[in-house]
Amino acid sequence: MAIKGGKEDLELRGEGGHVRLIIPQRLRGKDLRLESRGFLEKASGILKDASVVVDLKGSGWDRGDILSVVESILLPVGASVLSWSPEEEDVRSWMKREGFALYLSGTEEKARMQPRPLVESLVIDESLRSGRKIDHDGDIMILGNVNEGAEVFAGRSVVVVGRLRGLAHAGLTGPEEAFIVSGQFEASQVRIGDRISYMDEHCAWWGKTVSMKVVGGSIVVREIVL
């Protein structure tokens, strides 16, 4: 099954238990509502409540483009994104950082299932100021605070001995086993793998010592009583 218009138009293909939506480069940066109207007239029956892998062809896709895809094509038919498949590596990189679920090819999926080599933990013996960014494939331990505006990206787990106010993103390469620990939690969001949880000062664990991990597809927070 395939639905498409002319050359370089929106295209829909069936793939087992999901469908694949292919969006050409020429539609990047445009309001997709007019472009998608005729397409949805033909494809709404297939897209309705479907799980979709979204192919983004070409380069330069940004957050505004992604929002346009969701609002113009997916939301009107109740479709949900199973994963995103950007063609350009730079787009794939920022989407991974932002916690988007990315499509893995058969080779990538096989590689992900292989035992990963042991990577030494990175220990930072100071606080991170706003604008500082730490990126490491293994575990990261901060022997200080992560201030608002600082960012920590870890392949595995993140431990902040002091106050966590900036962004902590754990599990970039191993979300199943990753966790985040904070000595004093005051962050507006945390990320583990492709999961994101938003917080504010009214949550029960604000200002407390906590651990977080993914359980049943959601980030679960547990207070640590010392």
Secondary structure, DSSP 8 states (H G I E B T S, - for coil): -EEE-STTS-EEEEETTEEEEEE-GGGTTS-HHHHHHHHHHHHHHHHTT-EEEEEE-SS---HHHHHHHIIIIIGGGT-EEEEEEESSHHHHHHHHHTT--B---HHHHHHHHS-------EEE-S-B-TT-EEEESS-EEESS-B-TT-EEEESS-EEEEEEE-SEEEE-SS-TTT-EEEEEEE--SEEEETTEEEE--TTSTTTTS-EEEEEETTEEEEEE---
